[in-house]
Amino acid sequence: MTLGVAELAMIGCLSEQVIQSQTNISMTKPTTNISFDEVKQIHAGVLNVGYVDAGPLDGTVVILLHGWPYDIHSFIDVTPLLVEAGYRVIIPYLRGYGKTQFLSKETMRNGQQSVFALDTINLMDALKIKKAIVAGFDWGARTANIIAALWPDRCKAMVSVSGYLIGNPELNKMPLPPKAELEWWYQFYFATERGRAGYEKYTNDFAKLIWKIASPKWNFDEATFDKSATSFNNPDHVSIVIHNYRWRLGLVQGEAKYNELEKRLAEAPVIAVPSITLEGDANGAPHPDRNVYSKNFSGKGFC
């Protein structure tokens, strides 16, 4: 992600200062036992969002979106690089994570894909941010994709780990070859009540297992994991995760008021904003081949 945000400078989205720092990024060792100094709160849409706001208020805004089962500490190393380059960095806890809470007990604990993008747009509105560079991985990458596709006027540029992740529940009903199905084992586990109970009982063990499978060469320590694990104590975490994966398979419904958005997303809209897609050199998580999704990008500087 750090490399991707830096590389956006090459297509005129970030400053020369970031591009110069790129030569040193590969030698930067990840920090340990470091947390963000302050997590702010703001009402945005149906949520009271917990978020980090770092850097100058008048800087170009970069919004960083985490995935499952991770949290804002995924960006603990890239944030100071961007702040030093003069950018304002916003890192929200997604719904169901950390200090982000629903304002009403009556609100559906909805995990369908469009609501995460709407949460981000609502946060931008609440913070009076008209336009931002949006970057993310996993759920965060999908959210960044959706913002870039449906709200290009709010998206200056985009960085997406694993490319184009906008989903279609109808297509997801189609069976995959056995090896590919195996990679999604947890999705099928979550489709059962046993899976929900298991995830609720063993949330941290489950997350740690996913970290190891998804990043087999990442030798994280307990302190690094523990920083993020506290985010899973959110009272809505299990409900959001389970609904997200069941919705993807068409096993549960979303909310009718988002049907039009989902209809547009099901058509795999092309992303026209300047974009960079990334892939780890040792990614154990399911991810699409670049040749499959490259047609979904038409923006200047796509690579």
PLY file of the C-alpha trace (Angstrom):
ply
format ascii 1.0
element vertex 303
property float x
property float y
property float z
element edge 302
property int vertex1
property int vertex2
end_header
0.00 0.00 0.00
2.86 2.37 0.82
4.38 1.80 -2.59
1.03 2.28 -4.30
0.29 5.61 -2.68
3.79 6.77 -3.53
3.45 5.63 -7.14
0.35 7.77 -7.57
2.77 10.67 -7.70
3.91 9.37 -11.05
0.48 10.04 -12.55
0.22 13.52 -11.13
-1.87 12.77 -8.09
0.68 13.23 -5.31
3.73 15.38 -4.84
7.32 14.88 -5.94
8.13 14.60 -2.24
6.36 11.25 -2.03
7.97 9.95 -5.18
11.41 10.77 -3.79
10.63 8.78 -0.64
9.86 5.69 -2.71
13.52 4.74 -2.99
13.70 4.34 0.79
10.39 2.59 1.34
11.71 -0.90 0.68
14.30 -0.44 3.40
11.84 0.88 5.98
11.27 -1.67 8.72
7.71 -1.97 10.05
7.21 -0.38 13.44
6.09 -2.39 16.45
4.13 -1.59 19.60
3.02 1.77 18.17
-0.54 3.06 18.19
-2.09 6.21 16.84
-2.02 9.08 19.30
-5.69 9.97 18.99
-8.85 8.41 17.60
-11.53 11.01 16.96
-15.30 10.45 16.75
-17.90 11.99 14.47
-21.52 11.28 13.56
-21.72 10.29 9.89
-24.84 8.72 8.43
-26.03 5.86 10.66
-22.70 5.66 12.48
-20.59 7.36 15.07
-17.28 6.80 13.32
-13.96 6.35 15.07
-11.16 7.64 12.86
-7.59 8.88 12.79
-7.01 12.34 11.32
-3.31 13.01 10.80
-1.45 15.72 8.93
-2.29 19.29 7.93
-5.99 20.15 7.62
-5.33 21.92 4.33
-3.41 19.02 2.78
-4.69 16.80 -0.01
-6.80 14.13 1.71
-5.89 10.45 1.58
-8.48 8.04 3.00
-7.11 4.61 3.96
-9.58 1.73 4.33
-8.75 -1.51 6.12
-10.13 -5.00 5.48
-11.14 -8.09 7.43
-9.86 -9.16 9.90
-7.65 -6.11 10.32
-8.07 -2.51 11.45
-6.61 0.99 11.28
-3.19 -0.21 12.49
-2.62 -1.73 9.05
-1.59 1.82 8.08
0.65 2.60 11.03
3.76 2.76 8.80
2.44 4.57 5.74
0.74 7.35 7.72
3.90 9.21 8.83
5.29 9.01 5.29
2.21 10.71 3.90
2.01 13.25 6.70
5.65 14.16 6.18
4.85 14.74 2.50
2.09 17.17 3.47
-1.03 15.05 3.15
-4.01 14.83 5.46
-4.60 11.15 6.26
-8.02 9.88 7.34
-8.26 6.28 8.58
-11.71 5.17 9.75
-12.68 2.02 11.57
-15.17 0.28 9.29
-18.63 -0.49 10.66
-18.32 -3.36 13.11
-14.75 -2.51 14.07
-13.07 -0.62 16.88
-14.67 2.61 18.02
-17.18 2.88 15.18
-20.67 2.37 16.60
-24.22 2.45 15.24
-26.26 5.41 16.43
-29.43 3.33 16.76
-30.13 -0.17 18.01
-32.81 -0.38 15.32
-30.43 -0.01 12.38
-29.83 -3.24 10.48
-26.33 -4.60 11.04
-25.78 -4.67 7.31
-22.57 -5.89 5.69
-23.46 -5.63 1.99
-20.79 -4.02 -0.16
-22.49 -0.71 -1.00
-22.97 0.38 2.61
-19.25 0.58 3.31
-18.84 3.00 0.42
-21.80 5.03 1.65
-20.25 5.08 5.13
-17.10 6.59 3.61
-19.03 9.17 1.58
-20.99 10.10 4.73
-17.73 10.48 6.62
-16.37 12.75 3.90
-19.53 14.84 4.10
-19.33 15.06 7.88
-15.69 16.19 7.66
-16.50 18.55 4.75
-14.10 16.74 2.43
-15.12 17.23 -1.19
-12.56 14.96 -2.82
-9.92 12.49 -1.69
-7.43 9.90 -2.81
-8.92 6.60 -1.62
-6.86 3.49 -0.94
-7.55 0.13 0.66
-7.15 -3.62 0.78
-9.63 -6.49 1.06
-12.98 -4.97 2.18
-11.27 -1.60 1.98
-10.19 -2.19 -1.63
-13.74 -3.12 -2.60
-14.98 0.02 -0.89
-12.40 2.15 -2.71
-13.43 0.50 -6.00
-17.08 1.35 -5.40
-16.38 4.96 -4.50
-14.21 5.38 -7.61
-16.84 3.74 -9.81
-20.03 5.34 -8.49
-18.77 8.64 -7.05
-15.83 9.59 -9.32
-16.43 13.25 -8.51
-15.44 12.50 -4.90
-12.38 10.40 -5.79
-9.17 12.11 -6.90
-7.39 8.79 -7.43
-7.42 5.23 -6.10
-5.03 2.55 -4.87
-6.45 -0.97 -4.64
-4.75 -4.10 -3.34
-5.88 -7.10 -5.43
-7.36 -4.94 -8.15
-11.07 -4.90 -8.90
-13.18 -6.48 -6.16
-16.70 -5.21 -6.81
-18.95 -8.24 -6.36
-22.13 -9.70 -7.78
-24.07 -12.10 -5.51
-25.77 -13.77 -8.48
-22.45 -14.58 -10.12
-21.08 -15.71 -6.77
-23.65 -18.49 -6.78
-21.78 -20.14 -9.65
-19.46 -22.96 -8.51
-15.71 -22.63 -8.85
-13.12 -25.37 -9.43
-12.38 -27.28 -6.20
-9.00 -25.62 -5.56
-10.56 -22.17 -5.84
-13.45 -23.17 -3.57
-10.97 -24.37 -0.96
-9.47 -20.88 -0.75
-12.90 -19.57 0.34
-13.39 -22.15 3.12
-14.27 -19.53 5.73
-17.04 -18.14 3.52
-18.81 -21.49 3.58
-18.12 -21.87 7.31
-19.79 -18.51 7.95
-22.82 -19.65 5.96
-23.68 -22.01 8.84
-24.88 -21.25 12.36
-21.99 -23.38 13.59
-19.69 -20.96 11.75
-21.28 -17.92 13.34
-20.99 -19.49 16.80
-17.40 -20.52 16.10
-16.36 -17.09 14.93
-18.01 -15.47 17.93
-16.27 -17.85 20.34
-12.85 -17.88 18.67
-12.69 -14.44 17.05
-9.04 -13.72 17.81
-7.86 -17.24 16.97
-9.75 -17.03 13.71
-8.27 -13.64 12.81
-4.75 -14.79 13.63
-5.19 -17.83 11.40
-6.36 -15.63 8.50
-3.37 -13.32 9.00
-1.02 -16.29 8.69
-2.77 -17.79 5.67
-3.12 -14.49 3.82
0.46 -13.35 4.52
2.56 -16.51 4.89
5.85 -14.57 4.96
4.73 -11.99 7.52
6.26 -12.92 10.86
4.14 -10.61 12.99
4.54 -10.69 16.74
1.86 -10.88 19.42
2.04 -7.15 20.14
1.31 -6.34 16.51
-1.68 -8.67 16.45
-2.99 -7.48 19.81
-3.13 -3.86 18.59
-5.69 -4.85 15.98
-7.44 -7.58 17.96
-9.04 -5.04 20.28
-11.03 -3.80 17.28
-12.87 -7.11 17.07
-14.43 -6.49 20.48
-16.92 -4.18 18.80
-20.44 -5.40 19.73
-21.49 -5.52 16.07
-18.35 -7.13 14.66
-19.63 -10.70 14.38
-22.97 -9.64 12.93
-21.35 -7.46 10.25
-18.82 -10.13 9.25
-21.40 -12.90 9.03
-23.87 -10.77 7.09
-21.13 -9.66 4.69
-20.14 -13.18 3.70
-23.66 -14.57 3.61
-24.82 -11.63 1.47
-22.04 -12.31 -1.01
-23.45 -15.79 -1.64
-27.03 -14.57 -1.85
-27.97 -16.36 1.37
-29.32 -13.21 3.05
-30.82 -10.00 1.76
-29.43 -6.50 2.06
-31.63 -3.44 2.51
-34.07 -2.56 -0.28
-33.03 1.10 -0.26
-29.64 0.06 -1.63
-31.01 -2.10 -4.45
-30.34 0.49 -7.14
-26.73 0.87 -6.06
-26.25 -2.89 -6.03
-27.83 -3.16 -9.48
-25.26 -0.71 -10.83
-22.44 -2.56 -9.10
-23.61 -5.91 -10.50
-22.89 -4.52 -13.96
-19.18 -4.25 -13.05
-18.84 -0.51 -13.72
-15.57 0.70 -15.20
-13.32 2.78 -12.94
-12.16 5.87 -14.78
-10.21 7.73 -12.08
-6.39 7.45 -12.02
-5.71 4.09 -10.36
-2.95 1.81 -9.16
-3.57 -1.85 -8.34
-1.17 -3.86 -6.22
-0.53 -7.47 -5.30
1.72 -8.86 -2.61
4.58 -11.11 -3.67
3.37 -13.74 -1.19
-0.40 -13.34 -1.09
-2.12 -16.41 0.31
-5.61 -14.88 0.12
-7.96 -15.41 -2.85
-7.41 -12.70 -5.44
-8.25 -12.18 -9.12
-5.75 -12.34 -11.95
-4.84 -8.90 -13.30
-5.71 -9.99 -16.83
-9.26 -10.63 -15.66
-9.90 -7.21 -14.15
-7.76 -4.85 -16.26
-10.73 -4.20 -18.56
-12.55 -2.64 -15.59
-10.11 0.27 -15.48
-9.92 3.06 -18.01
-8.38 5.85 -15.96
-5.16 7.66 -16.76
-2.13 6.01 -15.26
-3.68 2.61 -14.54
-1.01 0.01 -13.86
0 1
1 2
2 3
3 4
4 5
5 6
6 7
7 8
8 9
9 10
10 11
11 12
12 13
13 14
14 15
15 16
16 17
17 18
18 19
19 20
20 21
21 22
22 23
23 24
24 25
25 26
26 27
27 28
28 29
29 30
30 31
31 32
32 33
33 34
34 35
35 36
36 37
37 38
38 39
39 40
40 41
41 42
42 43
43 44
44 45
45 46
46 47
47 48
48 49
49 50
50 51
51 52
52 53
53 54
54 55
55 56
56 57
57 58
58 59
59 60
60 61
61 62
62 63
63 64
64 65
65 66
66 67
67 68
68 69
69 70
70 71
71 72
72 73
73 74
74 75
75 76
76 77
77 78
78 79
79 80
80 81
81 82
82 83
83 84
84 85
85 86
86 87
87 88
88 89
89 90
90 91
91 92
92 93
93 94
94 95
95 96
96 97
97 98
98 99
99 100
100 101
101 102
102 103
103 104
104 105
105 106
106 107
107 108
108 109
109 110
110 111
111 112
112 113
113 114
114 115
115 116
116 117
117 118
118 119
119 120
120 121
121 122
122 123
123 124
124 125
125 126
126 127
127 128
128 129
129 130
130 131
131 132
132 133
133 134
134 135
135 136
136 137
137 138
138 139
139 140
140 141
141 142
142 143
143 144
144 145
145 146
146 147
147 148
148 149
149 150
150 151
151 152
152 153
153 154
154 155
155 156
156 157
157 158
158 159
159 160
160 161
161 162
162 163
163 164
164 165
165 166
166 167
167 168
168 169
169 170
170 171
171 172
172 173
173 174
174 175
175 176
176 177
177 178
178 179
179 180
180 181
181 182
182 183
183 184
184 185
185 186
186 187
187 188
188 189
189 190
190 191
191 192
192 193
193 194
194 195
195 196
196 197
197 198
198 199
199 200
200 201
201 202
202 203
203 204
204 205
205 206
206 207
207 208
208 209
209 210
210 211
211 212
212 213
213 214
214 215
215 216
216 217
217 218
218 219
219 220
220 221
221 222
222 223
223 224
224 225
225 226
226 227
227 228
228 229
229 230
230 231
231 232
232 233
233 234
234 235
235 236
236 237
237 238
238 239
239 240
240 241
241 242
242 243
243 244
244 245
245 246
246 247
247 248
248 249
249 250
250 251
251 252
252 253
253 254
254 255
255 256
256 257
257 258
258 259
259 260
260 261
261 262
262 263
263 264
264 265
265 266
266 267
267 268
268 269
269 270
270 271
271 272
272 273
273 274
274 275
275 276
276 277
277 278
278 279
279 280
280 281
281 282
282 283
283 284
284 285
285 286
286 287
287 288
288 289
289 290
290 291
291 292
292 293
293 294
294 295
295 296
296 297
297 298
298 299
299 300
300 301
301 302
